[in-house]
Amino acid sequence: MSWGQSMLDIGEFQKIRKRVFVDKDKIHTLSDLHKYYLDLEIICFNERSTELAELLKHSMEIAEQKQNDETIFKIYWLYFLQTYSYVKEIKNSEKIVSSMEEISSRSNNIEQLAIVLRAKSILSQIRNENANSMDYIIKAFKTISKSKEEFPETYYGTLYSYTVFTSLADRNYNTAISNMEECLSFYHEKSFNSLGLVYVINLLQRFYFLSNQEDKVDELILWVFQDQKIQSRIIDEHYISLYWYSGTIATKRYRLPEAIQYLHNAYSKIVKNKSMYEAMYEYTDIVRLLSRCYALQGQFQKSYDLLIELLDFIEKDVVKENYFEKGIKRIYFSSYTTLMFIFAQLDLDLSVLEDSKLKQIYIRTKNILSKTQLSKTLLLESSFDETDIKNMLETEKQDAQEEVNLLIHQLLITQKPYNATEDTVTKIQSIKEYAYEPFYVDVLLGKVYLAMGKQNKFLEIVKNMKDKTEEIRVPVLKIWLEFFVLLEEYISNPANPQTLQELRALEERCGNNNLKKIVEEIQLYRTLISSTKVIEKTENKFQQVAFLDVFNEQQKKIVMEYFQE
């Protein structure tokens, strides 16, 4: 079969898949091996599975017996792509790439040289050697760039990886979009590689989103699910990837019902196919995001249940043996951040949690956080160079957002008694733009300024949030803004009875939406405002209750009774 023939549909794929397993022991000559490889390549371009990895291992042994370097190299590459994402396979992956490099050095074949460089780039990325990884993929693309017509599959696979890396460095999304649109045309019209097609669609969604072309995201997704050529050739594994990434982008756009629908579709297919292990990176990210979306919607029980499911899965021995530490770190950081959304309070002290599963999130996250350079610089050093911090954050921007959220949290809860210093506020301001949700940082800083008695600073925070109201898309944050605006009104005119009425209405609305923590906070401030025990200065008055929501029930009761007398 050649790439220019009619596209592979699901029925043809299933026939070929059946054939590669039936014929695996019918390879007697080199000609048999070449013919068998053509089928094997098609299946590997459409499926990732442990079953297929085992078949490739068997095929490698046969190819080695035939001593044909070209076929050995190709099957090694297919096996590498199937298995490199598993920790226990990493040593074997390194050996395979070393063997591929030996073959390519003997042949001096352009395609083989480019593939080896691409494989080295992947291994360097796994080792967190980002500079080496970038260097290898640039060399790979330069090597293959003049051979697009001769080796189109390798060229477009390399262009995809090259675009991923260079876009992270230069953020030239127009070029990235142009590259991915070229890749999309190839995979849609000329290639059997349906996995490649799906990966390109996913990345193109991302680049459209990052370049503020959200209408293009909608157009692309609509086209994908209506295009008969695509629908006739994608299997459950491809749908899982499409739904997962579409849900990821919808989450970033805060289109929560849409995100939940996509993510739940992916989740259901994984559970139905019992492919949680084989798709463990997709599965864990889907559950992580679903939990986050439900928390943002105020559906806390669903969010909590998914968090427990995620933790139970990630602690299974077979997962811990194969899941890279960087991914586990992300899961715990994200789970911790979601917990903060669940409780609708970033200043909740999770160390006092009694639930053993949630306690596990706190302990594991604290342990991971204590080892990162960013946290050491911000939490342990009394002074820091803001430029160095920003350079560090720019380098790790894609992975740093959850960590920044946690660092801000830690910077606040380590203050005693919840009275942040100027240095702490400066540190928070310097890293705010890198947080997962910068407006949540504004909420925290607003409370900090109230606790410090700095009403002018608090009013600046409120003004900033009001000026950017259209950018606030998290429902909980919109409520915080309403709350802060009412406090602003009280500060401006303490005698206005309308403020108390509006606070009561907001409190009731939050209660109806099960936002218990915000209800408690509004109630504290409302009680304080209406108290007959007048404290002359409002800044002193607010200092009495700022961060009171993290105190225990007995302490709250004493304060509430004092103001209610």
Sequence and secondary structure as in RCSB ss.txt:
>XXXX:A:sequence
MSWGQSMLDIGEFQKIRKRVFVDKDKIHTLSDLHKYYLDLEIICFNERSTELAELLKHSMEIAEQKQNDETIFKI
YWLYFLQTYSYVKEIKNSEKIVSSMEEISSRSNNIEQLAIVLRAKSILSQIRNENANSMDYIIKAFKTISKSKEE
FPETYYGTLYSYTVFTSLADRNYNTAISNMEECLSFYHEKSFNSLGLVYVINLLQRFYFLSNQEDKVDELILWVF
QDQKIQSRIIDEHYISLYWYSGTIATKRYRLPEAIQYLHNAYSKIVKNKSMYEAMYEYTDIVRLLSRCYALQGQF
QKSYDLLIELLDFIEKDVVKENYFEKGIKRIYFSSYTTLMFIFAQLDLDLSVLEDSKLKQIYIRTKNILSKTQLS
KTLLLESSFDETDIKNMLETEKQDAQEEVNLLIHQLLITQKPYNATEDTVTKIQSIKEYAYEPFYVDVLLGKVYL
AMGKQNKFLEIVKNMKDKTEEIRVPVLKIWLEFFVLLEEYISNPANPQTLQELRALEERCGNNNLKKIVEEIQLY
RTLISSTKVIEKTENKFQQVAFLDVFNEQQKKIVMEYFQE
>XXXX:A:secstr
  TTSS   HHHHHHHHHHHHHTTT   SHHHHHHHHHHHHHHHTT   HHHHHHHHHHHHHHHHHT HHHHHHH
HHHHHHHHTTSGGGHHHHHHHHHHHHHHHHHH  HHHHHHHHHHHHHHHHHTT HHHHHHHHHHHHHHHGGGTTT
SHHHHHHHHHHHHHHHHHHH  HHHHHHHHHHHHHHHHHT   HHHHHHHHHHHHHHHHHTT HHHHHHHHHHHH
H HHHHTT  HHHHHHHHHHHHHHHHHTT HHHHHHHHHHHHHHHHHHT TTTTHHHHHHHHHHHHHHHHHHT H
HHHHHHHHHHHHHHTSHHHHTTS HHHHHHHHHHHHHHHHHHTT TT  GGG   HHHHHHHHHHHHHHTTSHHH
IIIII SS  HHHHHHHHHHTHHHHHHHHHHHHHHHHHTSTTS   HHHHHHHHHHGGGSS HHHHHHHHHHHHH
HTT HHHHHHHHHHHHHTGGG   HHHHHHHHHHHHHHHHHH TT HHHHHHHHHHHHHHHHTT HHHHHHHHHH
HHHHH SS  SSHHHHHHTTTTGGGS HHHHHHHHHHHH 
